[in-house]
Amino acid sequence: MKIAVPEPSLVVLVGASGSGKSTFAARHFTPTEVISSDVCRGLVSDDENDLGATDAAFEVLHLIAAKRLEAGKLTVVDATSIELHARQPLLELAWASHVPPVAIVFDLPEELCLERNASRPDRQVGMDVSRRQRSELRRSLEGLEREGFRPVYMLRTPEDVATVEIEREPAYRGL
């Protein structure tokens, strides 16, 4: 599958914990292009798993994203982004910088996400949390384009994820 990524743009990876967003980001984008909510959590609390630092972490994430977009840089957000209230500030950042917001959705099987979460040595998400995230993701799927993401790419199987080819292309500015 080919995914066209405008440069610059704001690429939002959307999916439950364990769906492979971070691995995908590391494979297809440079480390400086990717802003991870986990890394931001670690920056503000010295612990990527400290959920009490989430609000501060997202303040940092949004600030870094805004500065990169202002500089005309491709920016990739690696967070679950499964709820509208998490995506809305990201959309606003893209619009303020006149760059397209792109969604890459990881709608992988629940069993796979649960298996991956269970095998993580440092950060396991409980079965109930994973199921809630998948349910919230399902509710969000149909509304992503209405929210303003264009395009929206859907990855539904590990094979979809493994065969992605990112094609960078010039963005039309002034959105």
Backbone bond lengths (Angstrom), bond angles and torsions (degrees), N, CA, C in turn:
res aa  C-N    CA-C-N  psi(-1)  N-CA   C-N-CA  omega(-1)  CA-C   N-CA-C  phi
1 M - - - 1.451 - - 1.523 108.49 -
2 K 1.319 116.05 133.78 1.458 121.10 176.60 1.521 109.22 -97.34
3 I 1.321 114.91 133.47 1.456 121.33 176.60 1.519 107.22 -118.69
4 A 1.322 115.50 117.97 1.463 121.03 178.49 1.525 108.63 -86.20
5 V 1.321 115.15 121.46 1.459 121.06 179.79 1.530 108.19 -115.15
6 P 1.330 116.74 111.39 1.456 119.01 177.23 1.527 110.97 -66.61
7 E 1.337 115.26 143.94 1.467 120.01 174.65 1.507 108.18 -117.83
8 P 1.308 118.11 118.68 1.463 127.27 -2.01 1.519 111.64 -84.36
9 S 1.299 114.64 160.91 1.464 122.20 172.69 1.518 107.86 -162.25
10 L 1.321 114.90 171.42 1.458 121.37 173.04 1.521 106.50 -109.72
11 V 1.312 116.21 113.25 1.459 121.90 179.06 1.519 107.41 -100.05
12 V 1.324 115.99 121.66 1.458 121.46 179.83 1.521 108.18 -109.77
13 L 1.335 115.17 119.21 1.454 120.89 175.74 1.526 107.50 -85.42
14 V 1.322 116.89 124.36 1.460 122.50 -173.26 1.522 108.28 -119.83
15 G 1.343 116.76 122.17 1.454 118.72 177.24 1.511 111.64 171.94
16 A 1.309 114.53 161.26 1.461 121.53 -179.79 1.527 110.10 -68.20
17 S 1.311 116.08 161.20 1.466 121.41 173.84 1.519 108.76 -57.37
18 G 1.317 115.89 136.71 1.452 120.64 179.18 1.512 114.39 87.55
19 S 1.320 117.97 3.79 1.468 119.73 -178.23 1.522 112.46 -84.74
20 G 1.328 118.08 -8.82 1.461 120.52 175.29 1.511 115.77 101.75
21 K 1.317 117.41 15.31 1.469 120.77 -177.79 1.524 112.41 -61.11
22 S 1.317 117.51 -47.50 1.473 120.71 -176.81 1.522 111.75 -66.45
23 T 1.311 117.17 -40.71 1.456 121.17 177.65 1.521 110.16 -63.33
24 F 1.311 116.27 -43.48 1.464 122.31 177.61 1.522 110.37 -60.70
25 A 1.329 116.49 -47.38 1.461 120.98 -178.93 1.520 110.82 -60.16
26 A 1.315 117.30 -43.49 1.465 121.38 -179.36 1.528 111.53 -65.45
27 R 1.314 116.53 -32.40 1.465 120.55 -177.85 1.527 112.34 -77.74
28 H 1.334 117.20 -32.80 1.466 119.95 -170.19 1.527 115.69 -109.26
29 F 1.326 117.19 -13.16 1.461 119.69 -176.38 1.525 109.82 -132.18
30 T 1.319 116.58 158.92 1.458 119.24 178.21 1.528 109.39 -75.87
31 P 1.325 117.21 156.39 1.474 119.41 -179.89 1.525 113.22 -57.37
32 T 1.322 117.84 -33.65 1.468 119.28 -179.00 1.521 112.68 -75.32
33 E 1.326 118.13 -19.42 1.463 121.02 178.39 1.523 112.21 -79.49
34 V 1.323 117.53 -22.28 1.468 122.50 -172.71 1.530 110.69 -98.87
35 I 1.329 115.40 128.30 1.468 121.33 174.03 1.520 106.69 -114.17
36 S 1.314 115.96 114.01 1.455 122.41 -176.77 1.527 110.07 -99.26
37 S 1.318 115.86 132.84 1.469 119.21 176.42 1.523 110.29 -64.14
38 D 1.326 117.67 -34.07 1.467 120.02 178.17 1.523 111.17 -65.03
39 V 1.321 116.41 -44.24 1.463 119.99 178.54 1.527 109.86 -62.99
40 C 1.326 116.75 -42.54 1.478 119.76 178.60 1.525 110.78 -62.75
41 R 1.328 117.02 -37.82 1.468 120.85 176.16 1.524 109.38 -60.86
42 G 1.331 116.90 -42.25 1.455 121.43 177.75 1.516 112.18 -65.63
43 L 1.321 116.94 -36.57 1.465 120.40 179.80 1.525 112.22 -62.83
44 V 1.330 116.10 -37.65 1.469 118.50 -176.11 1.523 113.43 -91.84
45 S 1.351 118.07 -14.74 1.471 118.64 -175.75 1.528 114.41 -134.52
46 D 1.324 116.77 -1.80 1.465 121.92 -174.39 1.521 112.78 65.08
47 D 1.328 117.65 15.74 1.462 120.92 -179.79 1.529 109.07 -149.64
48 E 1.338 116.42 107.89 1.462 120.73 -178.87 1.521 112.91 -62.49
49 N 1.316 117.22 -16.98 1.464 121.65 -178.71 1.522 113.61 -96.13
50 D 1.321 117.89 -0.52 1.457 122.36 -176.54 1.530 110.33 -76.99
51 L 1.325 116.30 93.35 1.458 120.53 -177.76 1.522 112.56 -65.43
52 G 1.324 117.29 -19.66 1.456 120.78 175.29 1.513 112.78 -67.19
53 A 1.322 116.80 -16.35 1.464 121.76 179.82 1.526 112.28 -96.67
54 T 1.318 117.88 7.92 1.460 121.04 -173.89 1.521 112.98 -61.04
55 D 1.327 118.81 -45.64 1.465 120.01 -178.79 1.523 111.02 -60.67
56 A 1.319 116.74 -46.50 1.468 120.67 178.93 1.522 110.52 -64.40
57 A 1.328 116.86 -38.41 1.459 120.81 180.00 1.527 111.01 -62.15
58 F 1.328 116.73 -40.54 1.461 118.87 -179.74 1.523 111.94 -74.59
59 E 1.313 118.03 -27.18 1.471 119.23 171.03 1.517 109.64 -60.55
60 V 1.334 116.40 -45.11 1.461 121.48 179.14 1.527 110.34 -65.34
61 L 1.321 117.52 -46.16 1.457 122.07 179.49 1.526 110.74 -56.98
62 H 1.323 116.95 -47.27 1.465 120.60 -178.92 1.524 111.24 -65.36
63 L 1.325 117.19 -38.50 1.467 120.39 178.88 1.528 110.56 -64.34
64 I 1.324 117.16 -47.06 1.465 120.47 179.26 1.531 110.20 -62.25
65 A 1.320 116.69 -44.61 1.466 120.08 179.20 1.524 110.70 -60.40
66 A 1.316 117.87 -44.26 1.467 121.47 179.96 1.518 110.82 -60.65
67 K 1.310 116.95 -44.93 1.470 120.83 -178.40 1.531 111.14 -66.19
68 R 1.328 117.30 -40.22 1.471 120.22 178.15 1.530 110.26 -65.44
69 L 1.331 116.44 -44.10 1.458 119.26 -179.52 1.519 111.43 -65.89
70 E 1.336 117.49 -39.72 1.468 120.87 176.29 1.528 110.86 -59.06
71 A 1.320 116.83 -33.12 1.461 122.20 -179.76 1.530 112.18 -84.47
72 G 1.337 116.63 1.80 1.456 120.22 178.56 1.519 114.15 75.92
73 K 1.329 116.67 29.19 1.464 122.02 -177.24 1.524 111.41 -101.34
74 L 1.322 115.48 140.58 1.455 120.71 170.59 1.525 107.90 -59.32
75 T 1.325 116.55 132.14 1.458 121.77 -175.88 1.522 108.69 -131.95
76 V 1.331 116.01 127.71 1.460 122.42 -178.23 1.522 108.12 -117.38
77 V 1.326 117.12 124.97 1.462 121.56 178.90 1.516 109.00 -101.58
78 D 1.329 114.78 119.73 1.457 122.94 179.13 1.527 108.23 -105.81
79 A 1.325 115.03 92.19 1.469 123.60 177.52 1.528 105.38 -151.58
80 T 1.316 117.91 168.63 1.464 117.19 -179.27 1.525 111.37 -63.21
81 S 1.323 118.65 -43.37 1.473 123.41 177.33 1.520 112.59 49.39
82 I 1.320 116.74 36.00 1.463 120.20 -175.81 1.521 113.47 -86.99
83 E 1.329 116.74 -12.68 1.466 119.78 -178.98 1.527 110.29 -114.34
84 L 1.325 115.70 146.97 1.457 121.35 -179.09 1.521 111.41 -54.69
85 H 1.329 118.14 -41.75 1.466 119.54 -177.17 1.530 111.79 -63.79
86 A 1.332 118.13 -22.08 1.469 121.40 176.03 1.527 110.79 -83.94
87 R 1.318 117.25 -32.62 1.470 121.12 -178.22 1.517 112.86 -82.59
88 Q 1.318 117.97 -30.53 1.463 121.05 -173.72 1.525 113.03 -57.73
89 P 1.340 120.55 -47.17 1.467 118.84 178.37 1.531 112.69 -63.36
90 L 1.313 116.69 -29.70 1.464 120.04 178.03 1.526 110.54 -70.06
91 L 1.326 116.44 -42.41 1.462 120.22 175.53 1.527 110.56 -59.79
92 E 1.314 116.31 -43.24 1.469 120.26 179.90 1.525 111.45 -62.49
93 L 1.340 117.38 -37.68 1.466 120.49 176.57 1.525 110.75 -63.44
94 A 1.320 116.79 -43.76 1.467 120.31 179.48 1.524 110.43 -62.52
95 W 1.324 116.94 -47.32 1.461 120.11 -178.61 1.524 111.36 -63.56
96 A 1.328 116.89 -40.89 1.470 120.46 -179.99 1.524 110.96 -62.99
97 S 1.321 116.94 -29.84 1.465 121.25 -179.79 1.526 112.28 -96.57
98 H 1.318 116.34 2.30 1.467 122.27 177.82 1.527 112.55 58.76
99 V 1.338 115.16 43.15 1.464 120.38 175.93 1.523 108.33 -124.02
100 P 1.318 116.38 152.28 1.458 118.63 -179.56 1.533 112.15 -73.20
101 P 1.336 116.45 137.98 1.464 120.47 171.47 1.536 109.43 -90.41
102 V 1.322 115.70 125.22 1.464 122.78 -178.06 1.524 107.54 -114.18
103 A 1.321 116.68 136.03 1.469 120.63 176.06 1.520 109.08 -111.90
104 I 1.321 115.43 130.71 1.464 121.70 169.72 1.523 105.32 -115.38
105 V 1.325 115.57 113.12 1.457 122.09 -171.81 1.524 110.04 -102.06
106 F 1.326 115.50 129.82 1.461 123.37 178.33 1.530 107.86 -104.37
107 D 1.319 115.69 88.47 1.461 122.25 -179.18 1.524 108.52 -101.80
108 L 1.326 114.91 62.43 1.460 120.94 -176.16 1.526 110.89 -86.31
109 P 1.327 116.78 161.91 1.470 120.05 -178.10 1.532 111.93 -57.46
110 E 1.321 114.15 141.47 1.462 120.93 -178.84 1.528 112.08 -57.05
111 E 1.324 116.68 -41.82 1.464 120.42 -178.17 1.530 111.15 -59.54
112 L 1.329 116.49 -38.74 1.455 120.71 179.77 1.526 110.92 -66.18
113 C 1.321 116.61 -44.52 1.474 120.72 178.27 1.531 110.45 -61.79
114 L 1.324 116.89 -43.13 1.465 120.72 178.67 1.526 111.06 -62.82
115 E 1.322 116.75 -42.92 1.464 121.67 179.64 1.534 110.58 -63.02
116 R 1.321 116.21 -45.02 1.469 119.70 179.48 1.523 111.07 -64.33
117 N 1.322 117.03 -42.03 1.464 120.04 178.47 1.520 111.15 -61.70
118 A 1.317 116.70 -41.22 1.469 120.57 -178.40 1.524 111.75 -66.35
119 S 1.329 117.03 -28.04 1.469 119.78 -177.15 1.526 113.25 -89.02
120 R 1.326 117.92 -3.16 1.466 120.37 179.14 1.524 109.88 -73.05
121 P 1.329 117.16 126.51 1.460 118.66 -179.39 1.528 113.15 -76.51
122 D 1.324 117.16 -26.68 1.460 120.30 -171.13 1.522 114.78 -107.74
123 R 1.325 117.61 -21.70 1.454 118.30 -170.60 1.515 109.35 -152.29
124 Q 1.302 116.00 95.38 1.457 119.56 179.73 1.520 109.50 -103.88
125 V 1.314 114.22 136.38 1.454 121.48 176.34 1.516 106.57 -102.56
126 G 1.306 117.15 130.64 1.455 120.99 -178.35 1.514 113.11 -62.45
127 M 1.329 115.24 157.78 1.453 121.69 -178.78 1.531 111.10 -58.38
128 D 1.334 116.87 -41.07 1.463 119.80 -179.22 1.522 111.27 -66.20
129 V 1.338 117.58 -38.77 1.467 121.48 178.32 1.519 109.99 -65.88
130 S 1.323 116.55 -45.02 1.459 120.70 -179.92 1.529 111.00 -61.42
131 R 1.312 116.55 -42.76 1.477 119.74 179.41 1.530 111.41 -66.14
132 R 1.323 115.96 -38.48 1.475 119.72 177.57 1.525 110.05 -64.76
133 Q 1.333 116.66 -42.03 1.461 120.10 178.91 1.527 110.91 -62.52
134 R 1.320 117.29 -43.26 1.467 120.43 179.24 1.523 110.67 -63.71
135 S 1.325 116.95 -39.31 1.459 120.44 178.31 1.533 110.82 -64.08
136 E 1.323 116.11 -43.96 1.469 120.66 178.60 1.530 110.53 -64.56
137 L 1.312 116.66 -39.96 1.463 120.61 177.18 1.522 109.88 -59.30
138 R 1.313 117.23 -47.11 1.471 121.65 -179.97 1.525 111.57 -57.45
139 R 1.336 116.79 -39.87 1.466 120.36 178.89 1.525 111.54 -67.15
140 S 1.322 117.31 -28.02 1.461 121.67 -175.52 1.521 114.29 -84.74
141 L 1.317 117.35 -23.23 1.461 120.92 -168.49 1.519 114.29 -53.29
142 E 1.298 116.98 -48.00 1.464 119.94 -174.67 1.518 113.08 -71.10
143 G 1.323 118.26 -21.29 1.457 120.36 -175.35 1.515 115.81 -92.78
144 L 1.323 118.95 -4.61 1.463 120.61 -173.44 1.525 113.05 -60.65
145 E 1.318 117.46 -43.20 1.464 118.88 178.20 1.518 111.38 -68.30
146 R 1.327 117.21 -40.03 1.474 120.15 177.21 1.523 110.95 -60.82
147 E 1.328 117.04 -34.55 1.464 120.85 178.56 1.519 111.01 -66.22
148 G 1.329 118.00 -27.94 1.455 120.99 179.00 1.513 115.09 127.92
149 F 1.332 117.65 0.14 1.460 119.17 177.46 1.522 108.91 -75.04
150 R 1.324 114.94 128.51 1.458 121.13 176.70 1.506 107.85 -152.83
151 P 1.284 115.41 117.86 1.454 129.69 -1.42 1.524 112.00 -85.15
152 V 1.331 114.32 174.48 1.461 122.48 173.29 1.522 106.54 -120.05
153 Y 1.315 115.89 121.70 1.461 121.45 178.72 1.521 108.61 -107.08
154 M 1.331 115.97 133.02 1.465 121.79 -178.41 1.526 109.97 -109.37
155 L 1.328 116.09 125.29 1.460 122.27 174.85 1.525 106.21 -115.04
156 R 1.333 116.55 116.14 1.463 119.89 -172.44 1.524 114.43 -113.62
157 T 1.319 117.52 -11.15 1.465 120.33 -179.37 1.529 108.79 -136.11
158 P 1.318 117.73 159.72 1.467 119.57 174.04 1.529 111.76 -58.72
159 E 1.328 116.90 -31.93 1.461 120.94 177.88 1.525 110.65 -65.99
160 D 1.340 117.02 -40.18 1.472 120.19 175.82 1.528 109.86 -56.74
161 V 1.329 115.90 -47.55 1.462 121.19 -177.64 1.522 110.56 -64.10
162 A 1.322 116.66 -42.98 1.470 121.62 -175.52 1.522 112.60 -68.11
163 T 1.322 117.40 -26.86 1.465 119.65 -175.12 1.523 113.86 -99.36
164 V 1.315 118.21 5.22 1.465 120.66 -179.63 1.521 110.73 -64.69
165 E 1.311 114.52 136.24 1.456 122.53 170.06 1.523 106.66 -120.89
166 I 1.318 116.07 121.25 1.466 120.62 177.72 1.517 108.35 -86.02
167 E 1.316 116.56 125.89 1.457 122.55 174.93 1.525 107.69 -113.72
168 R 1.305 115.74 115.67 1.463 120.21 178.22 1.515 108.48 -84.96
169 E 1.325 114.59 136.76 1.458 119.77 -179.80 1.520 109.20 -141.66
170 P 1.320 117.63 155.83 1.470 119.27 179.81 1.531 110.69 -63.61
171 A 1.313 115.91 140.06 1.469 120.79 177.55 1.522 109.11 -90.06
172 Y 1.301 114.12 151.21 1.463 119.40 170.97 1.508 106.70 -85.89
173 R 1.311 117.01 115.90 1.466 121.43 -177.97 1.527 109.46 -80.45
174 G 1.318 115.49 160.83 1.452 121.08 176.14 1.506 113.89 90.30
175 L 1.333 116.66 28.00 1.465 120.77 179.48 1.506 111.39 -67.06
